[in-house]
C-alpha cells in the first residue's frame, strides 16, 4: 500500500514537471503528500505554487495546514489569515486558524473563529477546542456545556470525557467528575485531564500517598504538564517537604508560566525557606499574570514587612484588602507588622482569627504556610524552637 501511495505522488510530481502552472494538479499532489505524511514534499509543492500564484487562497490554506503539522503556529496563523482575506471562508480554515491561535495562548482570539457560522455542525471537533479555550479563560460552566454538546456527537471520545472530568472537579462536582474519569481512562489509560482530575480528587480527599503516586505517574507520562507538577508540589507542601515542593513548583512555573497559582505558591515556599528576594520575584511574576489578584499584593506586603519597609507593606496591604477584604496574605502581613512593633497581644489576636477561619477550597492552604513561616521566624530568634 505504501509503495502504491508513493508511486501515485511520484506520478503527480512528474506531471507537474511538464505542467507547472496546473493549479488543480498541484493541489491534488499537495493533498496526496499530506495524506501520506510527506510534509516536506507538500511544503515544496506549496512554495513553488505560491511563486506562480502568491494570492491563491487554496494554496495558502494548504500552507497553513502544513505549518500546523510542523508546529509552526505563528506561520500557520499568518498564511491562514491571508487565505481568509483572499476569500477562502470554510469551516476547516476557521478551525485551523483557531487552533493556530489557541496554541499561541490567545484564547479570546481563537474563540472568534470558533464562533463562525455552521462550524460546529460541519466540524463537531470545534466544540472541544471551544471548551478548551473557555477552560483557559476561566469560563468553566460554558466549557462544560461545550463538552456535553460535543459528547452528543462523539460519546466515546476519551479526550472530551477527560476534559469534562477536570472541569467538573474544578467546579466541585466530584461525583460526576469521577464518572467521566472512568469513561476517559477506560478508553485511554494515559488521558491527561482524566489523570489530573483523578489525582486532584485523591489530594482533596487527603489520600496523600495515593495522590503522590498518581501525580508522579502523570508527570512521567506527561512531563510538560504544569498542573501535574503543581499537584505534586502541593502534596509535598502539605507534608512540609519544602525542597521537594520547590523543585516541583519550579517545573510547574516553567511549563505553565501563565498559571497564577504556581507563582504564588513558589513565593510562599521561598518565604518559608527564608529567601525573601526570591519570594519577591515570584509574587511580581504572579502580578504580571494578573495584576488584580489580592493575594499577590499581600505577598509583596509580607516581603516588604520582612525587609523592614513598613510604609510599602501598609500600602500593599491596603491595596490587597481593597481588592478582596477576605484575602489572607495581607492579614498575615499586618500580623508581621504588629509583631515588629512589639504588639504581641494584638498580633496573637490576628493570628488566632486567621487560623480559625474556614479554609476555602483552593490550590494551597495558607494556614499551613503561615504556621510554617512563624516557625521559621521563631527559629531565627531561638534555633531550638523550630
Backbone torsions as a table, in degrees:
resi	resn	phi	psi	omega
1	UNK	NA	-43.6	180.0
2	UNK	-61.7	-42.3	179.3
3	UNK	-63.0	-39.2	178.9
4	UNK	-65.3	-42.7	178.9
5	UNK	-62.8	-44.8	-179.8
6	UNK	-62.8	-40.1	-179.3
7	UNK	-67.3	-34.0	178.7
8	UNK	-66.2	-43.7	177.9
9	UNK	-62.8	-39.5	178.4
10	UNK	-63.3	-39.3	178.9
11	UNK	-64.1	-43.3	179.5
12	UNK	-63.1	-39.6	177.9
13	UNK	-64.5	-39.1	179.2
14	UNK	-67.3	-37.2	176.3
15	UNK	-62.6	-38.9	-179.2
16	UNK	-66.7	-30.5	177.7
17	UNK	-61.7	-31.7	178.7
18	UNK	-89.4	-17.5	-175.9
19	UNK	-144.2	66.4	-172.5
20	UNK	-63.6	-24.4	-178.0
21	UNK	-87.0	1.7	-179.2
22	UNK	-78.5	97.1	-173.8
23	UNK	-66.8	-40.7	-179.2
24	UNK	-62.8	-42.1	178.6
25	UNK	-65.4	-39.7	179.7
26	UNK	-62.9	-41.9	-179.7
27	UNK	-67.4	-34.1	174.3
28	UNK	-61.6	-43.1	-179.6
29	UNK	-66.0	-39.4	178.7
30	UNK	-63.5	-45.0	178.7
31	UNK	-61.4	-39.7	179.0
32	UNK	-65.2	-41.2	178.6
33	UNK	-64.6	-39.9	178.6
34	UNK	-67.5	-42.5	-179.2
35	UNK	-62.4	-28.1	-178.4
36	UNK	-102.6	7.6	176.7
37	UNK	73.5	20.1	179.1
38	UNK	-90.1	71.8	-170.3
39	UNK	-68.1	-35.7	179.7
40	UNK	-66.1	-42.5	177.8
41	UNK	-64.2	-42.7	178.3
42	UNK	-58.7	-43.2	-179.5
43	UNK	-64.3	-41.2	179.3
44	UNK	-64.6	-39.7	178.0
45	UNK	-64.5	-40.4	179.9
46	UNK	-66.8	-47.2	-178.2
47	UNK	-60.5	-41.7	177.9
48	UNK	-64.7	-39.4	179.0
49	UNK	-66.4	-38.8	-178.7
50	UNK	-70.3	-22.9	172.9
51	UNK	-65.7	-31.7	179.4
52	UNK	-84.0	-45.0	-178.8
53	UNK	-131.8	81.6	-173.1
54	UNK	-65.3	-17.4	-178.8
55	UNK	-105.9	14.2	-179.1
56	UNK	-70.3	113.5	-174.5
57	UNK	-62.4	-38.4	-179.5
58	UNK	-64.7	-42.3	177.9
59	UNK	-65.5	-39.3	177.3
60	UNK	-62.9	-39.4	176.9
61	UNK	-62.7	-43.1	176.5
62	UNK	-63.0	-40.1	179.9
63	UNK	-61.0	-41.7	178.4
64	UNK	-61.8	-42.2	180.0
65	UNK	-62.8	-41.4	179.6
66	UNK	-66.5	-40.7	176.7
67	UNK	-60.3	-38.2	178.2
68	UNK	-61.8	-43.9	-178.9
69	UNK	-63.1	-28.3	-179.2
70	UNK	-97.0	10.0	175.9
71	UNK	60.1	32.8	173.8
72	UNK	-101.1	79.2	-167.6
73	UNK	-73.0	-34.1	178.1
74	UNK	-68.4	-39.2	175.9
75	UNK	-65.5	-39.6	178.5
76	UNK	-61.2	-45.4	179.4
77	UNK	-60.7	-42.3	-177.8
78	UNK	-60.8	-50.3	-175.3
79	UNK	-76.4	-32.5	177.2
80	UNK	-68.3	-37.2	174.9
81	UNK	-63.6	-38.5	177.1
82	UNK	-65.2	-38.9	177.9
83	UNK	-63.5	-41.3	177.9
84	UNK	-63.2	-41.0	178.9
85	UNK	-65.2	-27.5	179.3
86	UNK	-86.9	3.5	172.5
87	UNK	104.6	3.3	177.4
88	UNK	-82.7	94.3	-174.0
89	UNK	-115.5	79.6	-176.8
90	UNK	-120.8	157.1	175.9
91	UNK	-56.7	-39.5	-179.0
92	UNK	-62.5	-40.8	-179.3
93	UNK	-65.4	-44.6	-179.7
94	UNK	-63.0	-39.2	179.2
95	UNK	-65.5	-47.8	-179.0
96	UNK	-62.7	-39.1	178.8
97	UNK	-66.7	-42.0	177.6
98	UNK	-61.6	-40.6	-179.5
99	UNK	-65.5	-41.7	179.0
100	UNK	-61.3	-39.9	-179.9
101	UNK	-72.4	-40.0	177.7
102	UNK	-57.4	-43.4	-177.6
103	UNK	-69.3	-12.1	173.8
104	UNK	-98.2	9.5	174.2
105	UNK	66.5	31.8	176.0
106	UNK	-111.1	80.9	-166.2
107	UNK	-74.3	-36.6	177.6
108	UNK	-62.4	-44.3	-179.8
109	UNK	-64.8	-38.0	178.0
110	UNK	-63.1	-39.3	180.0
111	UNK	-60.0	-33.5	-179.7
112	UNK	-58.4	-39.6	179.8
113	UNK	-78.9	-29.9	178.4
114	UNK	-72.9	-15.1	176.4
115	UNK	-91.1	11.9	178.1
116	UNK	-62.3	143.0	-178.6
117	UNK	-56.5	138.0	174.8
118	UNK	69.4	-3.8	-176.9
119	UNK	-57.9	-48.7	-179.8
120	UNK	-62.9	-29.7	179.1
121	UNK	-73.8	-40.5	-179.8
122	UNK	-76.1	-39.2	-178.0
123	UNK	-132.5	87.4	-179.2
124	UNK	-54.9	-27.3	-179.9
125	UNK	-60.3	-19.7	177.9
126	UNK	-61.6	-30.7	179.1
127	UNK	-65.2	-35.5	179.2
128	UNK	-68.8	-41.7	176.9
129	UNK	-64.8	-37.2	176.6
130	UNK	-62.2	-41.5	178.2
131	UNK	-60.9	-39.3	179.3
132	UNK	-66.2	-41.4	177.1
133	UNK	-60.2	-48.0	-178.9
134	UNK	-62.8	-36.8	177.4
135	UNK	-60.3	-48.4	-179.3
136	UNK	-65.1	-27.8	179.4
137	UNK	-84.9	0.4	179.4
138	UNK	77.4	15.3	-178.9
139	UNK	-99.2	67.5	-170.5
140	UNK	-64.5	-43.5	179.5
141	UNK	-57.7	-40.4	177.5
142	UNK	-67.4	-38.8	178.6
143	UNK	-63.5	-40.6	178.0
144	UNK	-61.9	-43.6	179.2
145	UNK	-62.0	-41.6	178.9
146	UNK	-63.4	-39.0	177.1
147	UNK	-63.6	-45.8	179.2
148	UNK	-58.6	-43.6	-178.4
149	UNK	-65.1	-37.6	177.6
150	UNK	-67.4	-40.8	-178.1
151	UNK	-65.8	-21.8	173.8
152	UNK	-60.3	-38.9	-179.4
153	UNK	-90.2	-18.3	-177.6
154	UNK	-142.2	71.7	-172.7
155	UNK	-66.5	-15.0	-178.7
156	UNK	-104.6	15.2	-175.4
157	UNK	-79.2	110.0	-174.7
158	UNK	-62.2	-42.3	-177.5
159	UNK	-62.6	-41.2	179.9
160	UNK	-65.5	-41.7	176.6
161	UNK	-62.1	-41.2	-179.1
162	UNK	-65.9	-45.8	178.9
163	UNK	-62.5	-41.7	179.0
164	UNK	-63.6	-38.9	177.5
165	UNK	-60.2	-44.5	-179.6
166	UNK	-65.6	-42.1	179.4
167	UNK	-63.5	-44.7	179.9
168	UNK	-64.7	-39.4	177.8
169	UNK	-63.7	-42.2	178.5
170	UNK	-65.3	-21.3	176.8
171	UNK	-94.7	12.8	178.1
172	UNK	63.2	31.4	175.0
173	UNK	-109.0	67.2	-170.4
174	UNK	-65.0	-35.9	-177.5
175	UNK	-63.9	-46.9	177.3
176	UNK	-66.6	-38.4	178.9
177	UNK	-59.3	-42.7	-178.6
178	UNK	-60.7	-36.9	178.9
179	UNK	-62.9	-40.7	-178.7
180	UNK	-79.2	-26.1	170.5
181	UNK	-59.3	-48.5	180.0
182	UNK	-62.8	-42.3	179.8
183	UNK	-62.2	-40.0	-179.2
184	UNK	-70.5	-48.4	-174.6
185	UNK	-72.2	-24.4	173.7
186	UNK	-64.3	-36.6	-178.7
187	UNK	-87.4	-31.1	179.6
188	UNK	-149.2	100.3	-175.6
189	UNK	-62.6	-13.9	-179.9
190	UNK	-108.8	16.5	-177.0
191	UNK	-63.4	122.9	-168.2
192	UNK	-59.6	-56.9	-174.2
193	UNK	-65.1	-33.6	177.8
194	UNK	-65.9	-42.5	176.8
195	UNK	-62.6	-40.1	-179.6
196	UNK	-66.5	-44.0	178.3
197	UNK	-62.9	-42.1	-178.7
198	UNK	-62.3	-47.7	-179.9
199	UNK	-65.4	-37.8	179.5
200	UNK	-64.9	-38.3	178.3
201	UNK	-67.6	-37.3	176.2
202	UNK	-63.5	-41.0	178.7
203	UNK	-64.2	-43.7	-179.6
204	UNK	-63.3	-28.7	178.9
205	UNK	-86.6	7.5	178.8
206	UNK	65.3	22.8	174.5
207	UNK	-90.4	75.1	-167.2
208	UNK	-70.2	-37.3	178.8
209	UNK	-64.8	-43.8	177.8
210	UNK	-65.4	-40.8	179.3
211	UNK	-62.5	-42.3	178.9
212	UNK	-59.9	-46.5	179.8
213	UNK	-61.5	-40.1	-178.7
214	UNK	-67.4	-43.8	179.3
215	UNK	-66.9	-38.3	178.2
216	UNK	-64.1	-41.3	176.8
217	UNK	-64.3	-38.8	-179.6
218	UNK	-62.6	-50.8	-175.8
219	UNK	-72.5	-20.5	173.8
220	UNK	-68.2	-41.2	178.8
221	UNK	-80.1	-31.4	-176.2
222	UNK	-131.6	73.9	-173.3
223	UNK	-65.9	-13.9	179.4
224	UNK	-93.2	6.4	-176.3
225	UNK	-83.1	103.8	-179.3
226	UNK	-61.3	-39.9	-179.2
227	UNK	-68.7	-26.3	175.2
228	UNK	-66.7	-45.4	177.2
229	UNK	-65.8	-35.8	176.6
230	UNK	-61.5	-44.7	179.1
231	UNK	-61.4	-41.2	178.5
232	UNK	-64.1	-38.6	177.6
233	UNK	-64.2	-38.2	-179.3
234	UNK	-65.7	-36.5	176.2
235	UNK	-61.1	-47.1	-179.6
236	UNK	-67.3	-35.8	176.6
237	UNK	-61.3	-41.7	-178.4
238	UNK	-61.4	-30.5	179.5
239	UNK	-97.6	6.4	178.9
240	UNK	57.9	36.4	172.8
241	UNK	-92.2	81.7	-166.9
242	UNK	-67.4	-39.6	-178.9
243	UNK	-64.2	-45.2	178.9
244	UNK	-65.4	-40.7	179.4
245	UNK	-62.9	-41.4	-179.5
246	UNK	-63.8	-41.5	179.6
247	UNK	-61.5	-43.3	-178.8
248	UNK	-69.4	-41.1	-176.7
249	UNK	-71.1	-29.5	175.0
250	UNK	-65.8	-36.8	174.8
251	UNK	-69.2	-35.1	178.3
252	UNK	-62.8	-45.6	-179.4
253	UNK	-70.3	-28.2	176.8
254	UNK	-66.3	-45.6	-174.8
255	UNK	-87.6	-21.0	177.7
256	UNK	-132.8	69.7	-175.0
257	UNK	-66.8	-15.6	179.5
258	UNK	-94.3	3.9	179.9
259	UNK	-87.3	112.2	-174.8
260	UNK	-58.4	-44.2	-175.1
261	UNK	-60.7	-34.3	-179.1
262	UNK	-62.0	-46.2	179.4
263	UNK	-66.1	-37.2	-177.9
264	UNK	-67.6	-42.7	177.8
265	UNK	-65.1	-40.0	177.9
266	UNK	-59.8	-40.3	177.5
267	UNK	-59.9	-43.6	-179.7
268	UNK	-67.7	-37.4	177.7
269	UNK	-61.1	-42.7	178.3
270	UNK	-65.2	-37.6	177.8
271	UNK	-60.7	-48.6	-178.2
272	UNK	-65.5	-27.4	179.1
273	UNK	-86.9	-4.5	177.7
274	UNK	85.9	8.8	179.8
275	UNK	-96.5	82.7	-172.7
276	UNK	-67.8	-38.3	-178.7
277	UNK	-63.1	-42.6	178.4
278	UNK	-68.6	-33.8	175.6
279	UNK	-61.4	-43.5	178.6
280	UNK	-59.7	-44.6	179.2
281	UNK	-60.7	-40.4	-179.0
282	UNK	-66.6	-43.7	179.3
283	UNK	-66.9	-34.2	176.6
284	UNK	-66.8	-38.1	175.5
285	UNK	-65.4	-37.1	176.6
286	UNK	-60.7	-40.2	179.7
287	UNK	-68.7	-27.6	174.7
288	UNK	-65.5	-33.0	177.8
289	UNK	-73.4	-44.2	-178.8
290	UNK	-150.6	104.1	-176.3
291	UNK	-73.4	-6.2	-177.7
292	UNK	-110.3	16.5	178.4
293	UNK	-85.8	114.1	-171.4
294	UNK	-61.6	-37.4	-176.2
295	UNK	-65.6	-28.6	177.0
296	UNK	-71.4	-41.4	173.6
297	UNK	-61.8	-38.4	176.1
298	UNK	-63.8	-38.2	176.8
299	UNK	-61.1	-41.8	176.9
300	UNK	-67.1	-30.3	174.8
301	UNK	-64.5	-39.9	177.4
302	UNK	-63.2	-44.9	178.6
303	UNK	-58.3	-46.7	-179.4
304	UNK	-62.0	-41.0	178.0
305	UNK	-62.7	-41.9	179.8
306	UNK	-65.4	-28.6	-178.6
307	UNK	-92.2	3.2	179.0
308	UNK	78.4	13.9	178.6
309	UNK	-94.1	76.9	-170.4
310	UNK	-66.8	-38.8	-179.9
311	UNK	-65.9	-41.8	176.2
312	UNK	-61.6	-40.5	179.9
313	UNK	-61.7	-44.0	-178.6
314	UNK	-66.2	-37.6	177.4
315	UNK	-63.4	-44.2	179.9
316	UNK	-67.2	-36.7	176.7
317	UNK	-61.5	-46.7	-178.7
318	UNK	-61.0	-43.9	179.6
319	UNK	-64.6	-44.8	-178.7
320	UNK	-61.1	-45.1	-178.0
321	UNK	-71.5	-26.6	174.5
322	UNK	-67.8	-34.3	177.5
323	UNK	-75.6	-35.6	-179.8
324	UNK	-156.6	105.1	-175.3
325	UNK	-68.0	-15.9	179.1
326	UNK	-97.8	5.1	-179.0
327	UNK	-60.0	141.6	-174.2
328	UNK	-87.9	-40.0	-174.3
329	UNK	-65.2	-37.7	175.8
330	UNK	-65.5	-32.4	175.5
331	UNK	-64.0	-38.6	179.0
332	UNK	-69.0	-36.3	176.4
333	UNK	-61.5	-40.3	176.9
334	UNK	-61.7	-41.4	177.4
335	UNK	-57.9	-43.4	179.7
336	UNK	-62.6	-41.0	178.3
337	UNK	-62.3	-41.7	178.7
338	UNK	-63.0	-41.3	178.0
339	UNK	-62.7	-41.6	-178.9
340	UNK	-67.0	-28.6	179.9
341	UNK	-85.4	2.2	178.6
342	UNK	78.3	15.2	-180.0
343	UNK	-93.3	68.7	-172.7
344	UNK	-62.4	-40.1	-177.2
345	UNK	-66.8	-44.6	178.4
346	UNK	-64.6	-40.9	178.9
347	UNK	-62.9	-41.9	179.7
348	UNK	-63.6	-36.3	178.3
349	UNK	-64.1	-41.8	177.3
350	UNK	-63.8	-43.3	-179.8
351	UNK	-63.5	-43.8	-180.0
352	UNK	-61.7	-42.6	178.6
353	UNK	-64.7	-40.8	-179.9
354	UNK	-60.0	-50.0	-175.4
355	UNK	-72.8	-17.7	-179.5
356	UNK	-86.8	-9.6	-176.8
357	UNK	-67.1	146.5	170.7
358	UNK	-62.3	135.9	-179.3
359	UNK	-82.5	120.4	177.1
360	UNK	-71.8	157.5	175.3
361	UNK	-73.2	111.0	-176.6
362	UNK	-149.3	-176.3	-175.9
363	UNK	-74.4	-15.0	-177.7
364	UNK	-156.3	162.7	178.0
365	UNK	-100.9	107.2	178.9
366	UNK	-63.6	-34.6	-177.3
367	UNK	-62.3	-42.6	177.7
368	UNK	-62.3	-41.1	-178.9
369	UNK	-68.7	-38.0	177.5
370	UNK	-62.1	-46.4	179.6
371	UNK	-61.8	-38.9	178.5
372	UNK	-66.0	-39.5	-179.9
373	UNK	-69.2	-36.4	176.3
374	UNK	-64.1	-39.0	176.2
375	UNK	-62.7	-40.4	178.5
376	UNK	-61.7	-44.5	-179.6
377	UNK	-64.0	-40.0	178.7
378	UNK	-64.9	-34.6	-178.4
379	UNK	-67.9	-25.4	177.9
380	UNK	-71.5	-32.3	179.9
381	UNK	-83.5	-44.9	-177.5
382	UNK	-136.8	97.2	-176.4
383	UNK	-53.5	-26.7	-178.7
384	UNK	-77.7	-14.7	-175.9
385	UNK	-74.3	-20.5	-178.4
386	UNK	-85.8	NA	NA
